[in-house]
Amino acid sequence: MARKTESYVDTSALIAFLDRSDSYHPLFRRLFSEPPPLVTSSLVIAEGHGWFLRRYDQRRAIQLLNFIHELPDLEILAFDNHELIKAGLVIKKFSDQQLTLADAHGLVIMTAHRIKTCWSTDRHLGLTGVSLVN
């Protein structure tokens, strides 16, 4: 059987899956039930952890970390000085949009790995649900 194509996972997809009150929860519950190989940024994990910590509490933030460790085929890419330079260039290129550093790093990763599918609900990136990014 052919291996499924990699998908990039944004913070909003993790939040939608773990927060049952999120309107996208049913979609991401289905997607995470049989995920393809997934790729994300360490910044996404940090951003998601902070979101659950501020919105809920430490228990919910730890629940996110536990979920990340349970995902069978998730590659988490590091963020270092070289990645900061690349992400900074993306932020400057799209300065008319409110890209976070995590968003920009995600675009860098998707470009470098030729990933065309992004799991996100970020409307400012023109993405809704599961979208193709060219």
C-alpha positions as CSV (number, residue, x, y, z in Angstrom):
1,M,0.0,0.0,0.0
2,A,1.3,3.5,-0.9
3,R,2.2,5.7,2.0
4,K,-0.1,8.7,2.6
5,T,1.2,12.1,1.7
6,E,2.6,14.2,4.6
7,S,0.4,16.9,6.1
8,Y,1.6,19.9,8.1
9,V,-0.3,20.4,11.4
10,D,-0.9,23.9,12.7
11,T,-1.7,25.0,16.2
12,S,-5.3,25.6,15.3
13,A,-5.8,21.9,14.3
14,L,-4.4,20.7,17.6
15,I,-6.7,23.1,19.5
16,A,-9.7,22.1,17.4
17,F,-9.1,18.4,18.1
18,L,-8.6,18.8,21.9
19,D,-11.2,21.5,22.6
20,R,-14.6,19.9,22.1
21,S,-16.2,23.3,22.1
22,D,-14.3,24.3,18.9
23,S,-16.6,24.3,15.8
24,Y,-13.9,22.3,13.9
25,H,-13.7,19.6,16.5
26,P,-15.7,17.0,14.5
27,L,-13.5,17.5,11.4
28,F,-10.2,17.1,13.3
29,R,-11.5,14.3,15.4
30,R,-12.1,12.4,12.2
31,L,-8.7,13.4,10.6
32,F,-6.7,12.5,13.7
33,S,-8.4,9.1,13.9
34,E,-6.4,7.8,10.9
35,P,-3.7,10.5,10.3
36,P,-1.2,10.4,7.5
37,P,2.4,11.1,8.4
38,L,2.3,14.5,10.1
39,V,4.9,17.3,10.4
40,T,4.8,20.3,12.7
41,S,7.1,22.9,14.2
42,S,8.3,23.0,17.8
43,L,6.8,26.5,17.8
44,V,3.4,25.0,17.2
45,I,3.7,22.7,20.2
46,A,4.8,25.7,22.4
47,E,2.0,27.9,21.0
48,G,-0.6,25.2,21.7
49,H,0.7,24.5,25.2
50,G,0.5,28.2,26.0
51,W,-3.0,28.5,24.6
52,F,-4.3,25.7,26.8
53,L,-2.4,27.0,29.8
54,R,-3.9,30.5,29.4
55,R,-7.4,29.5,28.3
56,Y,-7.8,26.6,30.7
57,D,-5.1,25.3,33.1
58,Q,-1.9,23.2,33.5
59,R,-3.9,20.0,33.2
60,R,-5.2,20.8,29.8
61,A,-1.8,22.0,28.6
62,I,-0.3,18.7,29.7
63,Q,-3.1,16.9,27.9
64,L,-1.8,18.5,24.7
65,L,1.7,17.3,25.4
66,N,0.4,13.8,26.0
67,F,-1.5,13.8,22.8
68,I,1.6,14.9,20.9
69,H,3.5,12.0,22.3
70,E,0.8,9.5,21.4
71,L,0.6,10.5,17.7
72,P,2.1,7.6,15.9
73,D,3.8,9.3,13.0
74,L,4.5,12.9,13.9
75,E,7.7,14.6,13.1
76,I,8.5,17.8,15.1
77,L,11.0,20.0,13.5
78,A,13.2,22.2,15.6
79,F,13.4,26.0,15.6
80,D,16.9,27.5,15.7
81,N,18.7,30.6,14.6
82,H,18.7,29.5,10.9
83,E,15.0,28.8,11.0
84,L,14.4,32.2,12.7
85,I,16.1,33.9,9.8
86,K,14.0,32.0,7.2
87,A,10.8,32.6,9.1
88,G,11.7,36.3,9.5
89,L,12.0,36.6,5.8
90,V,8.5,35.1,5.3
91,I,7.1,37.5,7.9
92,K,8.7,40.5,6.1
93,K,7.5,39.2,2.7
94,F,3.9,38.9,3.9
95,S,4.0,42.0,6.2
96,D,0.4,42.8,5.2
97,Q,-0.8,39.7,7.0
98,Q,-0.7,39.0,10.8
99,L,1.6,36.0,10.6
100,T,3.0,34.7,13.9
101,L,6.4,33.2,14.0
102,A,4.9,29.8,14.2
103,D,2.8,30.5,11.1
104,A,5.9,31.7,9.2
105,H,8.0,28.7,10.3
106,G,5.1,26.4,9.2
107,L,5.3,28.0,5.7
108,V,9.1,27.5,5.7
109,I,8.7,23.8,6.6
110,M,5.9,23.2,4.0
111,T,8.1,24.8,1.3
112,A,11.2,22.9,2.3
113,H,9.5,19.6,2.5
114,R,7.1,20.2,-0.4
115,I,4.1,19.6,1.8
116,K,0.9,20.7,0.1
117,T,-1.6,19.9,2.8
118,C,-2.0,22.0,5.9
119,W,-4.3,21.1,8.8
120,S,-5.4,24.5,10.0
121,T,-8.3,26.8,10.6
122,D,-6.3,30.1,10.3
123,R,-8.4,32.4,8.2
124,H,-5.7,35.0,7.9
125,L,-3.6,32.5,5.9
126,G,-6.6,31.8,3.6
127,L,-6.9,28.3,5.2
128,T,-10.0,26.7,6.5
129,G,-10.1,23.1,7.8
130,V,-7.9,21.0,5.7
131,S,-6.5,23.2,2.9
132,L,-4.1,22.9,0.1
133,V,-1.3,25.5,0.1
134,N,0.6,26.1,-3.1
